[in-house]
Amino acid sequence: GAVVSQHPSWVICKSGTSVKIECRSLDFQATTMFWYRQFPKQSLMLMATSNEGSKATYEQGVEKDKFLINHASLTLSTLTVTSAHPEDSSFYICSASSGRQYEQYFGPGTRLTVT
Amino acid sequence: ELKVEQNPLFLSMQEGKNYTIYCNYSTTSDRLYWYRQDPGKSLESLFVLLSNGAVKQEGRLMASLDTKARLSTLHITAAVHDLSATYFCAVDGNNNDMRFGAGTRLTVKP
């Protein structure tokens, strides 16, 4: 149980375009989902926290107009990187929490390369 | 602001040796996590520590938590090559948002 999927697993896009990443909880309802970014050989940095049906809470320094997060249902959250630039190239990992238990379950990650 | 510090950041060990990774955090927290990450992969949950004095063991890895000292340790016993990976500790913040340490890149050499 407690499986989280992400799609796509990797994506290459051109500078200036937008790309959407999906995060799904497959066998539980996720009241809260988290989005992390990980640059090569660095740690995970929390970008934003989203609760189903409400606006995401962004961490300081994360542009909410650039990284659009939608948590429209209890099993799906999306992260859209708008007007992507090469510096947005990173490994994006989502996690989901059911709210009943403390643990977060991590997705397999999406590697974004912006050319 | 919650800060999580890990050390060492890099660890090169010989097979069969023991070593400990340390994780310090700056504010009170109820939960501490240890994860493993292989290159190009996401996180694999190793341990969840929920109370002061908690100790958990799985194979050659043992984790402990001292909430008074705000310190957790991950002890490796008789290391084997398969343990080579990056290990992260993470601590829950006030809003159940998780803060990660910088990670310890472990290499186990024959």
Backbone of each chain as ProteinMPNN parsed JSONL, in Angstrom:
{"seq_chain_A": "GAVVSQHPSWVICKSGTSVKIECRSLDFQATTMFWYRQFPKQSLMLMATSNEGSKATYEQGVEKDKFLINHASLTLSTLTVTSAHPEDSSFYICSASSGRQYEQYFGPGTRLTVT", "coords_chain_A": {"N_chain_A": [[0.818, -1.205, 0.0], [0.161, 2.413, -0.009], [1.213, 3.837, -2.32], [2.757, 6.09, -4.482], [2.629, 7.748, -7.511], [4.325, 9.304, -10.255], [4.14, 11.365, -13.127], [5.363, 12.815, -16.076], [8.154, 10.478, -15.966], [10.474, 11.464, -16.866], [11.311, 14.438, -18.623], [11.943, 16.492, -21.4], [12.165, 19.79, -22.335], [11.753, 22.8, -24.257], [13.253, 25.982, -23.743], [11.206, 28.493, -22.367], [8.798, 27.243, -22.762], [5.997, 25.496, -21.211], [5.6, 22.994, -18.708], [3.897, 20.205, -17.395], [3.663, 18.329, -14.443], [2.51, 15.383, -12.993], [1.24, 14.087, -9.95], [0.226, 11.294, -8.269], [-1.684, 9.647, -5.798], [-2.043, 6.301, -5.379], [-3.389, 4.345, -3.911], [-4.528, 5.438, -1.707], [-6.123, 8.2, -0.057], [-4.964, 11.389, -0.443], [-4.671, 13.954, 1.595], [-2.892, 15.95, 1.835], [-0.294, 17.128, -0.183], [3.109, 17.312, -1.129], [5.65, 19.182, -2.741], [8.885, 18.795, -3.908], [12.168, 19.9, -4.803], [15.159, 18.845, -6.264], [18.412, 19.515, -6.842], [21.319, 18.423, -8.706], [23.323, 16.32, -6.752], [22.579, 17.503, -4.412], [20.485, 18.274, -1.549], [16.988, 17.573, -0.832], [14.692, 20.122, -1.426], [11.968, 21.706, -0.058], [9.307, 22.885, -1.961], [6.599, 23.593, -2.025], [3.491, 23.2, -0.279], [0.519, 21.478, -0.622], [-2.927, 21.386, -0.014], [-5.842, 19.505, -0.487], [-8.215, 21.045, -2.466], [-7.635, 23.623, -1.693], [-5.578, 26.598, -1.847], [-2.117, 26.351, -2.662], [0.643, 26.41, -0.371], [3.506, 28.198, -0.544], [7.029, 27.89, -0.255], [9.455, 30.18, 1.041], [10.994, 32.175, -1.391], [10.254, 30.651, -3.562], [8.708, 30.985, -6.609], [5.396, 31.566, -6.967], [3.921, 32.143, -9.205], [5.308, 31.046, -11.178], [5.648, 28.371, -10.638], [3.08, 26.525, -10.738], [0.668, 25.087, -8.752], [-1.75, 22.612, -8.414], [-4.172, 21.05, -6.59], [-6.457, 19.256, -7.084], [-7.986, 17.043, -6.48], [-8.386, 14.302, -4.159], [-6.519, 12.509, -4.884], [-4.771, 13.473, -6.716], [-2.28, 15.746, -7.617], [-0.908, 18.495, -9.332], [1.995, 19.933, -10.777], [2.934, 22.694, -12.485], [5.412, 23.926, -14.441], [5.98, 26.982, -15.529], [6.917, 28.854, -18.426], [9.571, 27.76, -18.724], [13.045, 27.666, -17.847], [16.552, 26.988, -18.427], [17.731, 26.889, -15.872], [15.748, 25.817, -14.354], [15.924, 23.181, -14.642], [15.906, 20.126, -13.088], [15.406, 17.628, -10.525], [12.286, 16.68, -9.723], [10.319, 15.914, -7.025], [7.457, 14.481, -5.625], [5.457, 14.147, -2.674], [3.072, 12.445, -0.614], [0.531, 12.638, 1.84], [-1.731, 11.033, 4.013], [-2.864, 12.213, 6.113], [-3.949, 10.92, 8.242], [-1.954, 9.422, 9.236], [1.471, 9.993, 10.135], [3.389, 9.722, 8.227], [5.004, 10.563, 5.152], [4.657, 9.669, 1.764], [6.727, 9.0, -0.864], [6.941, 9.937, -4.291], [8.307, 8.578, -7.392], [9.762, 10.521, -8.664], [10.476, 13.139, -11.07], [12.428, 13.89, -13.761], [13.416, 16.874, -15.006], [14.536, 18.478, -17.857], [15.569, 21.393, -19.266], [16.068, 22.85, -22.307]], "CA_chain_A": [[0.0, 0.0, 0.0], [0.798, 3.722, 0.046], [2.021, 4.033, -3.516], [2.627, 7.392, -5.128], [3.232, 7.736, -8.849], [4.559, 10.594, -10.904], [4.206, 11.283, -14.582], [6.228, 11.761, -16.608], [9.35, 10.198, -15.156], [11.455, 12.43, -17.333], [10.799, 15.284, -19.693], [12.837, 17.503, -21.954], [11.368, 20.832, -22.985], [12.52, 23.958, -24.715], [13.164, 27.19, -22.923], [10.038, 29.306, -22.656], [7.572, 26.436, -22.762], [5.516, 25.062, -19.901], [5.514, 21.536, -18.569], [3.076, 19.799, -16.251], [4.033, 17.072, -13.789], [1.405, 14.867, -12.191], [1.546, 13.261, -8.777], [-0.996, 10.591, -7.891], [-1.687, 8.613, -4.762], [-2.752, 5.238, -6.077], [-4.193, 3.459, -3.065], [-5.003, 6.135, -0.53], [-6.512, 9.577, -0.318], [-3.92, 12.278, 0.045], [-5.182, 15.272, 1.939], [-1.793, 16.899, 1.66], [0.807, 16.72, -1.054], [4.277, 18.187, -1.038], [6.52, 19.175, -3.917], [10.287, 19.049, -3.601], [13.095, 20.009, -5.931], [16.492, 18.383, -5.897], [19.456, 19.735, -7.83], [22.299, 17.34, -8.644], [24.194, 16.175, -5.592], [22.106, 18.325, -3.308], [19.388, 17.704, -0.785], [15.648, 17.936, -1.278], [14.199, 21.395, -0.899], [10.521, 21.814, -0.161], [8.857, 24.02, -2.749], [5.249, 24.006, -1.648], [2.584, 22.237, 0.346], [-0.837, 21.699, -1.11], [-4.037, 20.65, 0.577], [-6.906, 19.323, -1.463], [-9.265, 22.043, -2.526], [-7.221, 24.965, -1.28], [-4.374, 27.095, -2.512], [-0.859, 25.818, -2.138], [1.504, 27.282, 0.422], [4.828, 28.15, -1.147], [8.168, 28.232, 0.577], [10.086, 31.452, 0.706], [11.901, 32.12, -2.528], [9.661, 29.892, -4.672], [7.762, 31.865, -7.303], [4.126, 30.873, -7.133], [3.402, 32.346, -10.556], [6.113, 30.221, -12.084], [5.387, 26.977, -10.295], [1.649, 26.474, -10.432], [0.297, 23.817, -8.133], [-3.186, 22.372, -8.331], [-4.483, 19.811, -5.863], [-7.894, 19.297, -7.374], [-8.697, 15.903, -5.91], [-7.647, 13.662, -3.07], [-5.527, 11.576, -5.403], [-3.984, 14.076, -7.791], [-1.755, 17.108, -7.559], [-0.073, 18.784, -10.492], [2.947, 21.039, -10.728], [3.217, 23.202, -13.821], [6.523, 24.86, -14.529], [5.642, 27.879, -16.634], [8.038, 29.565, -19.042], [10.743, 27.089, -18.142], [14.383, 28.075, -18.234], [17.525, 25.927, -18.106], [17.989, 26.787, -14.423], [14.671, 25.036, -13.736], [16.246, 21.768, -14.799], [16.071, 19.574, -11.747], [14.64, 16.424, -10.204], [11.133, 17.117, -8.941], [9.761, 14.773, -6.296], [6.292, 14.796, -4.818], [5.109, 13.186, -1.629], [1.668, 12.547, -0.246], [0.195, 12.228, 3.197], [-3.164, 10.822, 4.163], [-3.343, 13.024, 7.216], [-4.24, 10.069, 9.409], [-0.673, 9.011, 9.777], [2.493, 11.012, 10.049], [4.409, 9.509, 7.218], [4.816, 10.971, 3.774], [5.054, 8.653, 0.805], [7.359, 9.731, -1.945], [6.864, 9.449, -5.66], [9.59, 8.181, -7.977], [10.475, 11.678, -9.167], [10.44, 13.525, -12.483], [13.633, 14.639, -14.123], [13.123, 17.892, -16.004], [15.67, 19.114, -18.513], [15.129, 22.496, -20.116], [17.171, 23.143, -23.238]], "C_chain_A": [[0.851, 1.253, 0.0], [1.753, 3.939, -1.12], [1.7, 5.39, -4.124], [3.326, 7.314, -6.481], [3.427, 9.156, -9.344], [4.631, 10.364, -12.394], [4.445, 12.666, -15.156], [7.406, 11.502, -15.673], [10.512, 11.071, -15.614], [10.854, 13.214, -18.484], [11.869, 16.286, -20.097], [11.966, 18.539, -22.645], [12.269, 22.0, -23.377], [12.27, 25.144, -23.807], [11.956, 28.021, -23.344], [8.733, 28.549, -22.686], [7.201, 26.054, -21.34], [5.429, 23.54, -19.859], [4.752, 21.203, -17.295], [3.537, 18.436, -15.744], [2.875, 16.649, -12.89], [1.923, 13.997, -11.049], [0.237, 12.631, -8.316], [-0.749, 9.649, -6.726], [-2.595, 7.506, -5.273], [-3.693, 4.442, -5.186], [-4.589, 4.118, -1.758], [-5.378, 7.557, -0.926], [-5.517, 10.515, 0.353], [-4.508, 13.653, 0.327], [-4.126, 16.35, 1.727], [-0.745, 16.299, 0.73], [1.898, 17.779, -1.001], [5.071, 18.071, -2.335], [7.919, 19.608, -3.499], [11.063, 19.185, -4.91], [14.464, 19.583, -5.429], [17.436, 18.634, -7.057], [20.521, 18.659, -7.642], [23.202, 17.428, -7.413], [23.829, 17.101, -4.447], [20.942, 17.639, -2.612], [18.048, 18.069, -1.427], [15.243, 19.246, -0.617], [12.7, 21.464, -1.122], [10.167, 23.07, -0.945], [7.511, 24.533, -2.238], [4.493, 22.837, -1.047], [1.19, 22.522, -0.18], [-1.829, 20.802, -0.401], [-5.178, 20.629, -0.424], [-7.95, 20.41, -1.339], [-8.873, 23.434, -2.08], [-5.926, 25.349, -1.973], [-3.126, 26.536, -1.85], [-0.135, 26.875, -1.314], [2.918, 27.117, -0.082], [5.9, 28.528, -0.128], [8.777, 29.548, 0.108], [11.064, 31.264, -0.445], [11.381, 31.317, -3.711], [8.577, 30.74, -5.31], [6.46, 31.126, -7.588], [3.545, 31.054, -8.525], [4.173, 31.514, -11.572], [5.837, 28.726, -11.868], [3.944, 26.869, -9.798], [1.289, 25.095, -9.902], [-1.215, 23.753, -7.989], [-3.407, 21.032, -7.653], [-6.0, 19.645, -5.92], [-8.67, 18.136, -6.779], [-7.823, 15.256, -4.85], [-6.61, 12.663, -3.575], [-4.603, 12.201, -6.439], [-3.563, 15.504, -7.447], [-0.891, 17.308, -8.79], [0.811, 19.994, -10.217], [3.215, 21.45, -12.161], [4.342, 24.224, -13.724], [6.267, 25.728, -15.749], [6.887, 28.615, -17.125], [9.37, 29.024, -18.498], [12.044, 27.644, -18.703], [15.364, 26.981, -17.84], [17.792, 25.79, -16.609], [16.878, 26.078, -13.667], [14.912, 23.537, -13.882], [16.587, 21.183, -13.44], [15.301, 18.26, -11.662], [13.516, 16.874, -9.281], [10.474, 15.885, -8.329], [8.535, 15.233, -5.515], [6.165, 13.766, -3.694], [3.668, 13.438, -1.217], [1.462, 12.015, 1.156], [-1.313, 12.083, 3.305], [-3.749, 11.678, 5.269], [-3.658, 12.21, 8.445], [-2.945, 9.637, 10.07], [0.36, 10.077, 9.461], [3.334, 10.897, 8.794], [3.999, 10.075, 5.867], [5.319, 9.852, 2.887], [5.528, 9.357, -0.454], [7.115, 9.079, -3.289], [8.251, 9.154, -6.199], [10.374, 9.343, -8.578], [10.301, 11.89, -10.666], [11.678, 14.354, -12.779], [13.282, 15.576, -15.263], [14.416, 18.48, -16.536], [15.122, 20.169, -19.452], [16.298, 22.908, -21.002], [17.043, 24.549, -23.812]], "O_chain_A": [[2.08, 1.192, 0.008], [2.943, 4.192, -0.93], [0.54, 5.779, -4.259], [4.47, 6.87, -6.579], [2.76, 10.087, -8.89], [5.106, 9.332, -12.868], [3.774, 13.614, -14.748], [7.615, 12.232, -14.704], [11.419, 11.375, -14.839], [10.002, 12.718, -19.221], [12.588, 16.842, -19.267], [11.113, 18.186, -23.459], [13.387, 22.148, -22.884], [11.212, 25.276, -23.191], [11.716, 28.225, -24.534], [7.664, 29.157, -22.639], [7.968, 26.253, -20.399], [5.207, 22.894, -20.883], [4.94, 21.835, -16.256], [3.77, 17.514, -16.525], [2.334, 17.452, -12.129], [2.912, 13.277, -11.185], [-0.731, 13.328, -8.012], [0.262, 8.948, -6.674], [-3.769, 7.737, -5.564], [-4.697, 3.916, -5.666], [-4.947, 3.432, -0.801], [-4.997, 8.046, -1.989], [-5.27, 10.434, 1.556], [-4.805, 14.416, -0.593], [-4.444, 17.511, 1.472], [-0.371, 15.132, 0.844], [1.635, 18.972, -0.85], [5.15, 17.002, -2.941], [8.111, 20.629, -2.838], [10.673, 18.666, -5.956], [14.869, 19.918, -4.316], [17.288, 18.044, -8.127], [20.626, 18.055, -6.575], [23.76, 18.479, -7.097], [24.671, 17.439, -3.615], [20.48, 16.576, -3.026], [17.994, 18.779, -2.43], [15.426, 19.444, 0.584], [12.222, 21.299, -2.245], [10.648, 24.165, -0.651], [7.312, 25.732, -2.047], [4.807, 21.669, -1.272], [0.737, 23.666, -0.183], [-1.592, 19.608, -0.215], [-5.44, 21.614, -1.115], [-8.494, 20.664, -0.265], [-9.707, 24.341, -2.089], [-5.269, 24.52, -2.603], [-3.091, 26.286, -0.645], [-0.288, 28.076, -1.539], [3.47, 26.017, -0.051], [5.689, 29.376, 0.739], [8.634, 29.961, -1.042], [11.854, 30.32, -0.466], [12.015, 31.305, -4.767], [7.637, 31.167, -4.639], [6.436, 30.17, -8.364], [2.764, 30.222, -8.984], [3.717, 31.314, -12.698], [5.803, 27.941, -12.815], [3.64, 27.089, -8.625], [1.574, 24.075, -10.529], [-1.864, 24.687, -7.517], [-2.888, 20.006, -8.094], [-6.711, 19.863, -4.939], [-9.883, 18.232, -6.592], [-6.663, 15.626, -4.672], [-5.904, 12.043, -2.781], [-3.737, 11.517, -6.984], [-4.374, 16.34, -7.048], [-0.217, 16.38, -9.237], [0.424, 20.936, -9.525], [3.676, 20.641, -12.966], [4.239, 25.236, -13.031], [6.334, 25.248, -16.88], [7.782, 28.949, -16.35], [10.165, 29.75, -17.9], [12.129, 28.036, -19.866], [15.043, 26.134, -17.006], [18.052, 24.688, -16.128], [17.027, 25.766, -12.485], [14.186, 22.725, -13.309], [17.457, 21.692, -12.733], [14.635, 17.847, -12.611], [13.765, 17.386, -8.189], [10.121, 14.938, -9.032], [8.574, 16.254, -4.828], [6.704, 12.662, -3.774], [3.121, 14.516, -1.448], [2.125, 11.076, 1.595], [-2.074, 12.889, 2.768], [-4.964, 11.853, 5.361], [-3.641, 12.727, 9.562], [-2.855, 9.504, 11.291], [0.14, 10.95, 8.621], [3.929, 11.879, 8.35], [2.827, 10.068, 5.491], [6.289, 9.169, 3.218], [4.829, 10.192, -1.028], [7.085, 7.856, -3.419], [9.253, 9.443, -5.545], [11.531, 9.171, -8.963], [10.019, 10.959, -11.421], [11.94, 15.373, -12.139], [12.899, 15.138, -16.348], [15.278, 18.92, -15.776], [14.309, 19.874, -20.328], [17.371, 23.266, -20.517], [17.881, 24.968, -24.611]]}, "seq_chain_B": "ELKVEQNPLFLSMQEGKNYTIYCNYSTTSDRLYWYRQDPGKSLESLFVLLSNGAVKQEGRLMASLDTKARLSTLHITAAVHDLSATYFCAVDGNNNDMRFGAGTRLTVKP", "coords_chain_B": {"N_chain_B": [[13.312, 29.074, 12.354], [13.351, 25.786, 11.201], [16.235, 23.861, 11.199], [18.299, 21.374, 9.802], [21.024, 19.382, 10.298], [23.497, 17.347, 8.957], [26.142, 15.065, 9.446], [28.926, 12.954, 8.696], [29.27, 14.634, 5.464], [30.3, 13.253, 3.401], [31.337, 9.925, 3.16], [33.598, 7.41, 3.194], [33.995, 4.071, 3.326], [35.438, 0.967, 4.369], [34.565, -2.34, 3.497], [33.007, -4.271, 6.0], [33.568, -2.643, 8.121], [32.495, -0.418, 10.819], [30.359, 2.412, 11.232], [29.06, 5.721, 12.051], [26.447, 7.929, 11.265], [25.471, 11.263, 11.815], [22.744, 13.309, 12.872], [21.594, 16.392, 13.475], [19.13, 18.633, 14.76], [17.303, 21.735, 14.874], [15.013, 22.654, 16.257], [12.275, 21.727, 18.408], [10.848, 18.615, 17.636], [8.547, 16.05, 16.749], [9.003, 13.91, 15.173], [11.282, 11.977, 13.34], [13.002, 11.077, 10.415], [14.665, 8.647, 8.411], [16.137, 8.25, 5.25], [17.02, 6.527, 2.262], [18.773, 7.131, -0.733], [19.335, 6.143, -3.969], [21.461, 6.681, -6.819], [19.883, 8.741, -9.21], [17.389, 7.963, -8.441], [14.317, 8.032, -6.459], [13.342, 8.565, -3.023], [13.869, 6.106, -0.52], [12.203, 4.869, 2.187], [13.657, 4.351, 5.327], [13.675, 4.407, 8.216], [11.373, 5.464, 10.739], [11.244, 7.524, 13.422], [9.74, 8.079, 16.435], [9.739, 8.838, 19.098], [11.418, 9.921, 22.107], [14.407, 8.262, 22.725], [13.851, 6.228, 21.027], [14.701, 3.373, 19.169], [15.569, 1.748, 16.254], [16.074, -1.072, 14.159], [17.314, -2.472, 11.171], [18.523, -4.961, 9.441], [21.818, -4.245, 8.7], [21.701, -1.681, 9.559], [21.03, 0.72, 12.05], [18.989, 2.933, 13.776], [18.667, 5.732, 15.953], [17.106, 7.93, 18.357], [17.382, 10.913, 20.126], [15.562, 13.096, 21.624], [15.9, 15.115, 23.415], [18.502, 15.987, 23.147], [18.248, 16.646, 20.573], [19.084, 14.992, 18.472], [19.834, 12.5, 16.143], [21.023, 9.282, 15.256], [22.495, 7.226, 12.737], [23.555, 4.132, 12.54], [25.964, 2.092, 11.086], [26.685, -1.206, 10.631], [29.28, -3.447, 10.073], [29.786, -2.877, 7.236], [28.637, -3.33, 3.863], [29.05, -3.512, 0.281], [26.617, -3.027, -0.99], [25.36, -1.159, 0.539], [26.159, 1.285, -0.285], [25.197, 4.503, -1.035], [23.187, 7.521, -0.885], [22.338, 8.937, 2.153], [19.699, 10.37, 3.879], [18.567, 12.38, 6.574], [15.506, 13.554, 7.971], [13.238, 15.945, 9.286], [10.133, 16.631, 10.808], [8.408, 19.659, 10.362], [6.497, 22.4, 11.76], [4.141, 22.379, 10.321], [3.799, 19.846, 9.415], [5.491, 19.77, 7.311], [8.37, 18.607, 5.733], [11.763, 18.785, 6.586], [14.926, 18.463, 5.223], [18.137, 17.034, 5.887], [21.458, 17.658, 4.61], [22.383, 15.385, 3.492], [24.274, 12.335, 3.399], [26.815, 11.022, 1.631], [27.551, 7.864, 1.064], [30.123, 5.607, 0.477], [31.044, 2.352, 0.048], [33.816, 0.442, 0.114], [35.504, -2.406, -1.28]], "CA_chain_B": [[13.264, 28.167, 11.209], [13.923, 24.477, 11.479], [17.439, 23.515, 10.444], [18.715, 19.988, 9.989], [22.426, 19.255, 9.902], [24.019, 15.998, 8.932], [27.562, 14.881, 9.201], [29.65, 13.683, 7.658], [28.599, 14.743, 4.174], [30.876, 12.194, 2.571], [31.872, 8.855, 3.997], [34.143, 6.289, 2.449], [34.243, 3.019, 4.303], [35.806, -0.352, 3.872], [33.622, -3.386, 3.863], [33.239, -4.89, 7.3], [33.774, -1.64, 9.175], [31.325, 0.226, 11.403], [30.423, 3.875, 11.277], [27.823, 6.377, 12.466], [26.071, 9.215, 10.664], [24.794, 12.062, 12.814], [21.743, 14.252, 12.382], [21.161, 17.351, 14.5], [18.089, 19.548, 14.291], [17.365, 22.955, 15.687], [13.845, 22.93, 17.096], [11.569, 20.534, 18.88], [10.053, 17.913, 16.636], [8.094, 14.751, 17.227], [9.261, 12.806, 14.255], [12.506, 12.032, 12.561], [12.997, 10.058, 9.379], [15.876, 8.347, 7.65], [15.864, 7.772, 3.911], [18.136, 6.166, 1.387], [18.548, 7.496, -2.135], [20.308, 5.669, -4.941], [21.602, 7.664, -7.92], [18.802, 8.816, -10.184], [16.141, 7.421, -7.884], [13.671, 8.782, -5.396], [13.707, 8.191, -1.661], [13.385, 4.871, 0.076], [12.087, 5.056, 3.627], [14.384, 3.374, 6.146], [13.193, 4.4, 9.591], [10.617, 6.581, 11.293], [11.476, 7.535, 14.863], [8.64, 8.892, 16.93], [9.787, 9.236, 20.504], [12.741, 9.979, 22.694], [14.934, 6.949, 23.068], [13.467, 5.218, 20.033], [15.78, 2.688, 18.457], [15.06, 0.785, 15.278], [17.147, -1.751, 13.436], [16.945, -3.252, 9.993], [19.753, -5.469, 8.854], [23.068, -3.652, 9.188], [21.438, -0.293, 9.913], [20.291, 0.966, 13.282], [18.755, 4.358, 13.987], [18.221, 6.085, 17.292], [16.658, 9.313, 18.481], [17.444, 11.58, 21.424], [14.861, 14.363, 21.375], [16.415, 16.171, 24.302], [19.714, 16.491, 22.5], [17.882, 16.914, 19.175], [20.111, 14.25, 17.75], [19.579, 11.135, 15.722], [22.182, 8.63, 14.66], [22.294, 6.06, 11.887], [24.764, 3.343, 12.718], [26.17, 1.056, 10.073], [27.486, -2.292, 11.185], [29.883, -4.374, 9.098], [29.289, -2.36, 5.956], [28.795, -4.079, 2.614], [29.012, -2.622, -0.88], [25.23, -2.698, -1.32], [24.897, -0.015, 1.329], [26.59, 2.527, -0.935], [24.026, 5.318, -1.409], [23.136, 8.753, -0.104], [21.396, 8.808, 3.267], [19.161, 11.652, 4.353], [17.626, 12.449, 7.674], [14.517, 14.607, 7.771], [12.496, 16.244, 10.504], [8.857, 17.305, 10.564], [8.234, 21.012, 10.853], [5.232, 22.672, 12.451], [3.001, 22.133, 9.437], [4.06, 18.533, 8.828], [6.393, 19.874, 6.17], [9.576, 17.887, 6.086], [13.029, 19.452, 6.274], [15.947, 17.448, 5.026], [19.549, 17.304, 6.014], [22.178, 17.78, 3.334], [22.665, 14.051, 2.958], [25.6, 11.734, 3.573], [27.088, 10.132, 0.506], [28.321, 6.735, 1.581], [30.739, 4.679, -0.472], [31.646, 1.214, 0.734], [34.814, -0.144, -0.786], [35.888, -3.778, -0.896]], "C_chain_B": [[13.985, 26.866, 11.557], [15.128, 24.213, 10.586], [17.847, 22.104, 10.811], [20.14, 19.852, 9.457], [22.861, 17.81, 9.994], [25.528, 16.034, 8.832], [27.945, 13.437, 9.441], [28.833, 13.788, 6.378], [29.082, 13.665, 3.218], [31.513, 11.169, 3.496], [32.316, 7.713, 3.106], [34.575, 5.234, 3.452], [34.752, 1.775, 3.606], [34.74, -1.339, 4.307], [34.015, -3.976, 5.215], [33.396, -3.908, 8.439], [32.44, -1.071, 9.654], [31.482, 1.733, 11.328], [29.054, 4.437, 11.643], [27.66, 7.695, 11.727], [25.227, 9.972, 11.685], [23.844, 13.066, 12.167], [21.292, 15.117, 13.552], [20.082, 18.25, 13.929], [17.862, 20.624, 15.334], [16.17, 23.204, 16.582], [13.138, 21.633, 17.454], [10.745, 19.918, 17.759], [9.705, 16.533, 17.16], [8.564, 13.587, 16.373], [10.534, 13.035, 13.465], [12.548, 10.831, 11.635], [14.399, 9.869, 8.818], [15.468, 7.749, 6.32], [17.169, 7.396, 3.23], [17.77, 6.616, -0.026], [19.69, 6.942, -2.975], [20.349, 6.648, -6.099], [20.457, 7.598, -8.913], [17.454, 8.331, -9.69], [15.552, 8.358, -6.84], [14.077, 8.222, -4.039], [13.094, 6.86, -1.251], [13.351, 5.067, 1.577], [12.826, 3.946, 4.369], [13.765, 3.271, 7.539], [12.345, 5.639, 9.862], [10.757, 6.484, 12.804], [10.524, 8.54, 15.491], [8.783, 9.366, 18.363], [11.216, 9.226, 21.007], [13.201, 8.577, 23.082], [14.595, 5.868, 22.063], [14.714, 4.664, 19.351], [15.129, 1.694, 17.501], [16.221, 0.202, 14.504], [16.57, -2.52, 12.268], [18.238, -3.684, 9.331], [20.981, -4.84, 9.496], [22.9, -2.199, 9.614], [20.624, -0.217, 11.194], [20.189, 2.463, 13.492], [18.257, 4.589, 15.394], [17.872, 7.554, 17.335], [16.762, 9.764, 19.927], [16.817, 12.952, 21.23], [15.364, 15.487, 22.273], [17.668, 16.806, 23.716], [19.446, 16.916, 21.066], [18.888, 16.264, 18.239], [19.592, 12.868, 17.388], [20.853, 10.569, 15.118], [21.723, 7.472, 13.791], [23.602, 5.286, 11.916], [24.812, 2.215, 11.697], [27.113, 0.014, 10.661], [27.981, -3.202, 10.072], [29.42, -4.058, 7.68], [29.573, -3.329, 4.797], [28.568, -3.115, 1.454], [27.594, -2.158, -1.203], [24.686, -1.519, -0.523], [25.334, 1.32, 0.729], [25.372, 3.261, -1.489], [24.176, 6.652, -0.692], [22.032, 8.602, 0.931], [20.997, 10.192, 3.763], [18.395, 11.441, 5.659], [16.684, 13.614, 7.393], [13.689, 14.739, 9.035], [11.205, 16.965, 10.128], [8.857, 18.705, 11.167], [6.868, 21.175, 11.49], [4.015, 22.311, 11.628], [3.125, 20.779, 8.749], [4.865, 18.626, 7.547], [7.751, 19.333, 6.6], [10.814, 18.673, 5.663], [14.132, 18.412, 6.265], [17.328, 17.942, 5.405], [20.2, 17.298, 4.639], [22.481, 16.434, 2.702], [24.097, 13.627, 3.236], [25.811, 10.755, 2.441], [28.054, 9.061, 0.976], [28.838, 5.875, 0.437], [31.41, 3.582, 0.331], [32.565, 0.506, -0.253], [35.203, -1.542, -0.326], [37.225, -3.811, -0.172]], "O_chain_B": [[15.076, 26.865, 12.127], [15.043, 24.329, 9.363], [17.757, 21.689, 11.966], [20.415, 20.174, 8.301], [22.618, 17.136, 10.995], [26.108, 16.924, 8.21], [27.359, 12.767, 10.292], [27.818, 13.106, 6.227], [28.346, 13.226, 2.334], [32.148, 11.519, 4.491], [31.525, 7.129, 2.366], [35.415, 5.482, 4.317], [34.524, 1.564, 2.415], [34.104, -1.183, 5.349], [35.194, -4.151, 5.521], [33.361, -4.3, 9.605], [31.408, -1.215, 8.999], [32.594, 2.261, 11.358], [28.036, 3.75, 11.564], [28.605, 8.47, 11.584], [24.367, 9.386, 12.343], [24.097, 13.592, 11.083], [20.681, 14.626, 14.5], [20.114, 18.592, 12.747], [18.18, 20.455, 16.511], [16.298, 23.907, 17.584], [13.388, 20.582, 16.863], [10.038, 20.615, 17.031], [10.466, 15.926, 17.914], [8.529, 12.431, 16.795], [10.814, 14.136, 12.992], [12.182, 9.718, 12.014], [15.202, 10.801, 8.761], [14.599, 6.881, 6.242], [18.249, 7.877, 3.573], [16.622, 6.5, -0.456], [20.859, 7.234, -2.726], [19.381, 7.369, -6.337], [20.105, 6.523, -9.399], [16.486, 8.294, -10.45], [16.18, 9.322, -6.403], [15.056, 7.483, -3.935], [11.955, 6.543, -1.594], [14.372, 5.4, 2.179], [12.648, 2.762, 4.083], [13.383, 2.188, 7.983], [12.569, 6.708, 9.294], [10.418, 5.459, 13.394], [10.51, 9.713, 15.118], [8.015, 10.221, 18.804], [12.101, 8.609, 20.415], [12.456, 7.812, 23.695], [15.003, 4.718, 22.223], [15.643, 5.396, 19.009], [14.261, 0.91, 17.885], [17.213, 0.877, 14.227], [15.503, -3.128, 12.353], [18.953, -2.876, 8.738], [21.15, -4.905, 10.713], [23.878, -1.554, 9.995], [19.673, -0.97, 11.4], [21.186, 3.181, 13.399], [17.532, 3.772, 15.961], [18.28, 8.331, 16.472], [16.289, 9.084, 20.838], [17.467, 13.869, 20.729], [15.264, 16.664, 21.927], [17.858, 18.02, 23.791], [20.322, 17.484, 20.413], [19.453, 16.899, 17.348], [18.997, 12.168, 18.207], [21.658, 11.299, 14.54], [20.711, 6.826, 14.062], [24.62, 5.73, 11.385], [23.837, 1.494, 11.482], [28.205, 0.338, 11.129], [27.204, -3.667, 9.238], [28.757, -4.862, 7.024], [30.584, -4.03, 4.765], [27.975, -2.049, 1.618], [27.394, -1.025, -1.641], [23.657, -0.947, -0.883], [24.911, 2.375, 1.201], [24.618, 2.722, -2.299], [25.157, 6.888, 0.014], [20.92, 8.184, 0.608], [21.836, 11.052, 4.026], [17.674, 10.457, 5.823], [17.029, 14.544, 6.663], [13.47, 13.768, 9.759], [11.196, 17.809, 9.233], [9.248, 18.91, 12.316], [6.165, 20.193, 11.73], [2.968, 21.973, 12.179], [2.622, 20.586, 7.642], [4.92, 17.668, 6.776], [8.207, 19.587, 7.715], [10.903, 19.161, 4.537], [14.252, 17.595, 7.178], [17.644, 19.122, 5.258], [19.565, 16.972, 3.636], [22.799, 16.353, 1.516], [25.008, 14.453, 3.299], [25.076, 9.777, 2.305], [29.224, 9.33, 1.249], [28.086, 5.472, -0.449], [32.246, 3.853, 1.192], [32.138, 0.04, -1.309], [35.228, -1.827, 0.871], [37.69, -4.883, 0.216]]}, "name": "protein", "num_of_chains": 2, "seq": "GAVVSQHPSWVICKSGTSVKIECRSLDFQATTMFWYRQFPKQSLMLMATSNEGSKATYEQGVEKDKFLINHASLTLSTLTVTSAHPEDSSFYICSASSGRQYEQYFGPGTRLTVTELKVEQNPLFLSMQEGKNYTIYCNYSTTSDRLYWYRQDPGKSLESLFVLLSNGAVKQEGRLMASLDTKARLSTLHITAAVHDLSATYFCAVDGNNNDMRFGAGTRLTVKP"}
